[in-house]
Amino acid sequence: MINVRTMRPSATAVCLLAFMAGGSGVSWAKAGDHIRSGNAEIIPSIELKTVHRSNVYLSEGESTNADGETVGVAEQSGTSIRLHPGLVIGIKGADSALNFNVDYNAVKYIEEEHKNLDRYKDVELGLGIHALDSAPVGFKLQERFHITGRETEATYATSAYINHIMSTSSGRISIHPGSSLQLDVGGNVTYDKYDVSPNTSAEGSPALNSRLGYGPAVDLKWKFFPKTAIIATYKMTWFDWENNLLDARGDGISPEDVGTELGVPDGTEWRTTLGIRGRFTEKLVLGLIAGYGEMDYDDSSVSGSGSEESETNASAQGYDQDLKGFPEGFMAIVELGYHPIDSQAFSLGYRKSFQDVYFTNFVDFHNVFARYEGMFADTFGVKGRFGYRYEQYRGEVSRDDHSLGAGLNLSYRTAPWMDIGGGVGWRQRGSADGEHSEIEYDDISVNIGMTLTY
């Protein structure tokens, strides 16, 4: 069912990196200066913090706990201990580079009643390689992989998360007609897998759905200043869902609205952009990008699945809806960064785009944000953020959401390798028309912890 709502590397690793970088040995710099081996820089870190949240299941109103008792939002606050080790490796050669990062997150709740929110599988991996940058033809490879969980109102479940596994691989042949012009031609492959707790599924299986997407991509970059470029892109994607019908019976879902099944059609997507991005002055960074795209859905992939309900007229169900025309197909990115001094950074931005969604056809969204990050006297750190996202979901599930978030964190650098601090955060999701209270929530968090970075 679906709810529509630090660690130092081993000696072997260091020696291998030294060999790859062409270095003759490893330089163990003082703490805070990272680990260096020839052309390689290695940055291990670990963060340990305690977080108290007001709404751990992201629920609105009353819900049912694991013992079948009705509990209110006030009883759904919880405190967790979080461990976040990470490792970043960068190797730069004369005309090549390799970048690797890995982050792991573990969450353990203090309260026994929230043990179904304990989580030890979240991980993020990144690998990027580009070579022969100064040759007429080079290549680029990139891989991003992550496992993440999103809380649900299934308080009775053995795991109250929707689990998302995603892998995105890309490869490009990079053509350099001149020192200022670069043309990258290649393709992308993306795999998404969504799981739920077995005891929330009518079939008793955690597998909810999975999707495979693939297609060609072209990127063009023309540098007319040392740190400024005109950028043009084109990408085409074909995507196929393993299950085009999902069991729609679950928390917060009205069978009168969507029936007992949700149609999730296969489709195609294309998008193209053109813009400029770069450092226009010593203190000002600006990005202005505009584009257009379409998403075409194949309703026969749902209506031909054999279900009696799916044989109903597709337009009545809504899963034949495509994303075409203005303003839905229009895309825009406006980003402004201002650095009055090296230790201070302000950024403002707006983004308009769209994407395929696992429980309906697509979401078309507007996103605005503001961020500040500063360090005073090399000791006191301040980070502030605010974001608002207006989301328009279309398909068999059609609704408009408001999503907001804000946060403030303060830190004190007790040593070059240690920061201690804390902060507050707030998240809210609301229904724009007030007709979908099942997706609404407020969550306030308070955290305190420390970060060690070699």
Order of alpha helices (4+ residues) and beta strands (2+ residues): alpha-beta-beta-beta-beta-beta-beta-beta-beta-beta-beta-beta-beta-beta-beta-alpha-beta-beta-beta-alpha-alpha-beta-beta-beta-beta-beta-beta-beta
